[in-house]
Amino acid sequence: MIHFRHAALTLCALALAAPAMAQTRVTYKSAKTGSSYYQMGVEFAEAIKSGTGGDISVTVEESQGSVQNVMEVRARGGDYVFTTPPALVGAAQKAAGPFEGKGDTSFDGIRALFPIPSLTMHFVMSADSGVTDLAGLAGTTILLGSGSFGATEGAKYLEMFGLTDKVTIADSELSNAVAALKNGQIDGFVTAGSYPAPNVIEAAASTPVTILSMTDDQVAASKRTKLVIPAGTYAGQEGDVTTTSLPVVAYTTDKMDDETAYTLTKTFWEERERLANNAPWWAAVKTDMLENVTTRIHAGAVRYYEEAGIELSDAQK
């Protein structure tokens, strides 16, 4: 009996002496299931698990959109990471735009971690159409789709450059774009997604296409961020394509502890090359995209960027 008691006391002492191996759990709220951004969330979660040896576990949650992601800050804790364009964070903090009348002090605590692939505008035209610039869209039939950022932005550009009454808009969903282009039912389509965009890859692989480049004046008029899609990104793309983009950033709040924010940010950048090898859209993410962050960066992430010699503005710290 004494021996059993001695053994029990020994096991108890060992248990008390062993360090606590607590796993940090993080929720990552991205986009709708099936979207490229949801897939990015899954890839990010796997990269964090691998890069931290399982010390941080990321659960990906479906989202109905960036506005919802920001709104949920009000009810979430320090384990919440979400994606949204920087402009929406600024709007939330000013109770402007979609947040008018919905201001909340919790929005002031939103902090950036790192950029993710931008929403990139693509004007994809069949080579047979002969169109090589936006002005050449006059007289063509274009598929815009509906309800997406790309559809809204595409319509805005047509109006901005005086093409609305000169272009026929096909009445079809964007999911039909590649088949319609290949069959000659449309001359081109407009889509927005991180490049290389899967539907543009499919279109370029199935029929000769031209991806239109915008002039610097057109980019300036759009009031969007300039982005260059490098030559060779798509089949038959011999030169760089200048277009516009909507930056997207991964955020958390100041409720997240500095060590978790530091580890998430450090691991993301250390895993980025491996991510890009598996999914090319991550290759577009560079540290200079941090200049698109117009609000504060989490103190833990700031620590990583300072260690890595990456310059941040005073407003970001």
C-alpha positions as semicolon CSV with decimal commas, in nm:
position;residue;x (nm);y (nm);z (nm)
1;M;0,000;0,000;0,000
2;I;0,287;0,230;0,086
3;H;0,447;0,155;-0,250
4;F;0,128;0,252;-0,437
5;R;0,102;0,576;-0,241
6;H;0,466;0,657;-0,315
7;A;0,412;0,593;-0,687
8;A;0,101;0,812;-0,693
9;L;0,284;1,097;-0,521
10;T;0,571;1,065;-0,768
11;L;0,337;1,080;-1,070
12;C;0,161;1,380;-0,920
13;A;0,493;1,559;-0,871
14;L;0,595;1,485;-1,230
15;A;0,263;1,617;-1,360
16;L;0,306;1,941;-1,166
17;A;0,664;1,980;-1,290
18;A;0,575;1,926;-1,659
19;P;0,522;2,248;-1,857
20;A;0,170;2,323;-1,975
21;M;0,144;2,254;-2,349
22;A;-0,153;2,475;-2,430
23;Q;-0,247;2,503;-2,797
24;T;-0,345;2,850;-2,914
25;R;-0,667;2,848;-3,115
26;V;-0,745;3,114;-3,374
27;T;-1,056;3,167;-3,588
28;Y;-0,993;3,294;-3,942
29;K;-1,301;3,444;-4,111
30;S;-1,258;3,484;-4,483
31;A;-1,524;3,447;-4,752
32;K;-1,791;3,215;-4,891
33;T;-1,713;2,845;-4,914
34;G;-1,595;2,762;-5,264
35;S;-1,441;3,105;-5,327
36;S;-1,070;3,158;-5,388
37;Y;-1,045;3,356;-5,062
38;Y;-1,194;3,071;-4,861
39;Q;-0,938;2,840;-5,022
40;M;-0,665;3,085;-4,923
41;G;-0,791;3,065;-4,565
42;V;-0,758;2,686;-4,573
43;E;-0,405;2,717;-4,713
44;F;-0,314;2,975;-4,449
45;A;-0,447;2,751;-4,171
46;E;-0,236;2,459;-4,294
47;A;0,073;2,681;-4,321
48;I;0,034;2,809;-3,965
49;K;-0,016;2,457;-3,829
50;S;0,293;2,336;-4,013
51;G;0,506;2,643;-3,935
52;T;0,429;2,638;-3,563
53;G;0,445;2,262;-3,521
54;G;0,077;2,264;-3,427
55;D;0,119;2,519;-3,147
56;I;-0,135;2,744;-3,321
57;S;-0,451;2,587;-3,462
58;V;-0,653;2,793;-3,712
59;T;-1,021;2,724;-3,778
60;V;-1,153;2,873;-4,104
61;E;-1,505;3,015;-4,090
62;E;-1,726;3,094;-4,388
63;S;-1,825;3,458;-4,427
64;Q;-2,085;3,646;-4,628
65;G;-1,848;3,931;-4,699
66;S;-1,596;4,184;-4,575
67;V;-1,851;4,412;-4,408
68;Q;-1,977;4,122;-4,196
69;N;-1,617;4,035;-4,105
70;V;-1,562;4,384;-3,967
71;M;-1,898;4,400;-3,790
72;E;-1,822;4,080;-3,599
73;V;-1,531;4,253;-3,424
74;R;-1,791;4,382;-3,177
75;A;-1,865;4,035;-3,041
76;R;-1,532;3,856;-3,090
77;G;-1,236;3,807;-2,861
78;G;-0,861;3,794;-2,899
79;D;-0,866;3,480;-3,115
80;Y;-1,036;3,651;-3,412
81;V;-0,857;3,706;-3,744
82;F;-1,047;3,830;-4,048
83;T;-0,988;3,963;-4,398
84;T;-1,114;4,286;-4,549
85;P;-1,000;4,572;-4,774
86;P;-0,818;4,844;-4,571
87;A;-1,071;5,107;-4,684
88;L;-1,349;4,926;-4,495
89;V;-1,155;4,939;-4,169
90;G;-1,112;5,314;-4,214
91;A;-1,483;5,347;-4,288
92;A;-1,578;5,146;-3,978
93;Q;-1,360;5,362;-3,756
94;K;-1,525;5,674;-3,898
95;A;-1,878;5,522;-3,897
96;A;-1,897;5,599;-4,268
97;G;-2,016;5,417;-4,581
98;P;-2,169;5,078;-4,494
99;F;-2,102;5,153;-4,125
100;E;-2,295;5,479;-4,113
101;G;-2,507;5,477;-3,798
102;K;-2,331;5,157;-3,687
103;G;-2,021;5,302;-3,524
104;D;-1,871;5,113;-3,232
105;T;-1,568;5,178;-3,011
106;S;-1,450;4,820;-3,071
107;F;-1,365;4,919;-3,430
108;D;-1,092;5,145;-3,293
109;G;-0,911;4,833;-3,174
110;I;-0,876;4,676;-3,523
111;R;-0,512;4,605;-3,603
112;A;-0,349;4,478;-3,924
113;L;-0,126;4,170;-3,943
114;F;-0,020;4,114;-4,306
115;P;-0,146;4,154;-4,666
116;I;-0,300;3,869;-4,863
117;P;-0,356;3,850;-5,243
118;S;-0,543;4,149;-5,382
119;L;-0,867;4,143;-5,579
120;T;-0,729;4,208;-5,927
121;M;-0,932;4,333;-6,223
122;H;-0,905;4,130;-6,545
123;F;-1,056;4,237;-6,878
124;V;-1,024;3,913;-7,078
125;M;-1,090;3,936;-7,453
126;S;-1,078;3,672;-7,724
127;A;-0,785;3,724;-7,958
128;D;-1,033;3,707;-8,250
129;S;-1,205;4,023;-8,123
130;G;-0,894;4,221;-8,207
131;V;-0,939;4,432;-7,893
132;T;-0,612;4,541;-7,734
133;D;-0,720;4,828;-7,505
134;L;-1,026;4,955;-7,321
135;A;-1,121;5,196;-7,598
136;G;-1,148;4,898;-7,832
137;L;-1,435;4,754;-7,627
138;A;-1,682;4,966;-7,828
139;G;-1,904;4,738;-8,035
140;T;-1,825;4,422;-7,839
141;T;-2,032;4,189;-7,622
142;I;-1,901;4,157;-7,268
143;L;-2,002;3,931;-6,980
144;L;-1,988;4,107;-6,641
145;G;-2,186;3,866;-6,427
146;S;-2,371;4,011;-6,131
147;G;-2,339;4,076;-5,760
148;S;-1,962;4,056;-5,741
149;F;-1,692;4,319;-5,693
150;G;-1,569;4,250;-6,046
151;A;-1,914;4,306;-6,197
152;T;-1,969;4,632;-6,011
153;E;-1,618;4,757;-6,083
154;G;-1,639;4,654;-6,450
155;A;-1,966;4,844;-6,496
156;K;-1,809;5,145;-6,323
157;Y;-1,517;5,145;-6,567
158;L;-1,744;5,117;-6,870
159;E;-1,934;5,424;-6,751
160;M;-1,619;5,612;-6,650
161;F;-1,461;5,571;-6,993
162;G;-1,778;5,644;-7,193
163;L;-1,841;5,287;-7,306
164;T;-2,172;5,199;-7,137
165;D;-2,385;5,264;-7,447
166;K;-2,125;5,118;-7,682
167;V;-2,095;4,774;-7,523
168;T;-2,353;4,495;-7,515
169;I;-2,369;4,328;-7,174
170;A;-2,433;3,954;-7,199
171;D;-2,714;3,823;-6,978
172;S;-2,533;3,533;-6,819
173;E;-2,351;3,433;-6,503
174;L;-1,974;3,462;-6,477
175;S;-1,951;3,084;-6,431
176;N;-2,047;3,055;-6,800
177;A;-1,779;3,299;-6,919
178;V;-1,511;3,056;-7,037
179;A;-1,752;2,839;-7,238
180;A;-1,925;3,145;-7,387
181;L;-1,589;3,295;-7,487
182;K;-1,470;2,971;-7,643
183;N;-1,797;2,931;-7,837
184;G;-1,787;3,288;-7,966
185;Q;-2,106;3,393;-7,784
186;I;-1,918;3,679;-7,618
187;D;-1,609;3,878;-7,708
188;G;-1,479;3,895;-7,353
189;F;-1,551;3,893;-6,984
190;V;-1,458;4,090;-6,675
191;T;-1,355;3,920;-6,354
192;A;-1,185;4,017;-6,030
193;G;-0,979;3,773;-5,831
194;S;-0,632;3,717;-5,698
195;Y;-0,399;3,648;-5,986
196;P;-0,347;3,404;-6,142
197;A;-0,728;3,376;-6,141
198;P;-0,853;3,019;-6,206
199;N;-1,116;3,124;-6,463
200;V;-0,860;3,332;-6,655
201;I;-0,614;3,041;-6,650
202;E;-0,889;2,819;-6,792
203;A;-0,984;3,073;-7,061
204;A;-0,624;3,130;-7,172
205;A;-0,560;2,755;-7,186
206;S;-0,866;2,684;-7,401
207;T;-0,859;2,969;-7,654
208;P;-0,624;3,255;-7,749
209;V;-0,703;3,560;-7,532
210;T;-0,578;3,912;-7,472
211;I;-0,581;4,055;-7,120
212;L;-0,624;4,429;-7,151
213;S;-0,376;4,668;-6,995
214;M;-0,481;5,004;-6,853
215;T;-0,296;5,333;-6,890
216;D;-0,167;5,517;-6,585
217;D;-0,435;5,784;-6,643
218;Q;-0,708;5,519;-6,645
219;V;-0,572;5,366;-6,324
220;A;-0,564;5,711;-6,161
221;A;-0,922;5,780;-6,271
222;S;-1,038;5,453;-6,114
223;K;-0,903;5,562;-5,773
224;R;-0,792;5,203;-5,718
225;T;-0,446;5,062;-5,648
226;K;-0,223;4,997;-5,949
227;L;-0,110;4,638;-5,994
228;V;0,109;4,479;-6,261
229;I;0,043;4,119;-6,365
230;P;0,385;3,993;-6,481
231;A;0,436;3,861;-6,834
232;G;0,388;3,486;-6,857
233;T;0,132;3,468;-6,576
234;Y;-0,124;3,337;-6,826
235;A;-0,081;3,131;-7,144
236;G;0,004;3,358;-7,435
237;Q;0,063;3,666;-7,214
238;E;0,385;3,804;-7,361
239;G;0,398;4,136;-7,176
240;D;0,317;4,283;-6,836
241;V;-0,046;4,385;-6,784
242;T;-0,119;4,702;-6,587
243;T;-0,451;4,690;-6,412
244;T;-0,624;4,791;-6,088
245;S;-0,671;4,608;-5,763
246;L;-0,845;4,622;-5,430
247;P;-0,593;4,540;-5,156
248;V;-0,700;4,285;-4,896
249;V;-0,538;4,249;-4,554
250;A;-0,561;4,005;-4,263
251;Y;-0,662;4,185;-3,943
252;T;-0,720;4,109;-3,579
253;T;-0,784;4,341;-3,282
254;D;-0,583;4,469;-2,989
255;K;-0,753;4,196;-2,782
256;M;-0,509;3,946;-2,935
257;D;-0,195;3,906;-2,722
258;D;0,132;4,032;-2,871
259;E;0,298;3,690;-2,878
260;T;0,021;3,531;-3,086
261;A;0,016;3,824;-3,330
262;Y;0,395;3,807;-3,357
263;T;0,396;3,432;-3,421
264;L;0,114;3,446;-3,677
265;T;0,287;3,725;-3,871
266;K;0,635;3,573;-3,853
267;T;0,508;3,228;-3,953
268;F;0,304;3,369;-4,242
269;W;0,606;3,539;-4,400
270;E;0,832;3,241;-4,334
271;E;0,579;3,009;-4,500
272;R;0,487;3,243;-4,787
273;E;0,729;3,089;-5,038
274;R;0,602;2,741;-4,959
275;L;0,245;2,869;-4,993
276;A;0,333;3,018;-5,334
277;N;0,482;2,689;-5,452
278;N;0,148;2,520;-5,384
279;A;-0,084;2,805;-5,490
280;P;0,068;3,070;-5,723
281;W;-0,156;3,357;-5,602
282;W;0,055;3,382;-5,283
283;A;0,357;3,476;-5,496
284;A;0,196;3,817;-5,554
285;V;0,214;3,902;-5,183
286;K;0,515;4,124;-5,107
287;T;0,612;4,324;-4,802
288;D;0,577;4,649;-4,999
289;M;0,200;4,582;-5,000
290;L;0,206;4,693;-4,634
291;E;0,191;5,048;-4,765
292;N;-0,176;4,979;-4,843
293;V;-0,246;4,947;-4,469
294;T;-0,388;5,284;-4,369
295;T;-0,455;5,210;-4,000
296;R;-0,250;5,067;-3,715
297;I;-0,063;4,736;-3,725
298;H;-0,079;4,508;-3,420
299;A;0,210;4,562;-3,177
300;G;0,310;4,195;-3,205
301;A;0,328;4,222;-3,585
302;V;0,519;4,551;-3,557
303;R;0,780;4,367;-3,350
304;Y;0,827;4,113;-3,631
305;Y;0,853;4,379;-3,904
306;E;1,111;4,574;-3,702
307;E;1,315;4,258;-3,646
308;A;1,297;4,185;-4,020
309;G;1,409;4,540;-4,110
310;I;1,080;4,623;-4,283
311;E;0,996;4,992;-4,261
312;L;0,657;5,100;-4,131
313;S;0,509;5,448;-4,115
314;D;0,459;5,622;-3,781
315;A;0,082;5,601;-3,837
316;Q;0,102;5,220;-3,867
317;K;0,281;5,168;-3,535
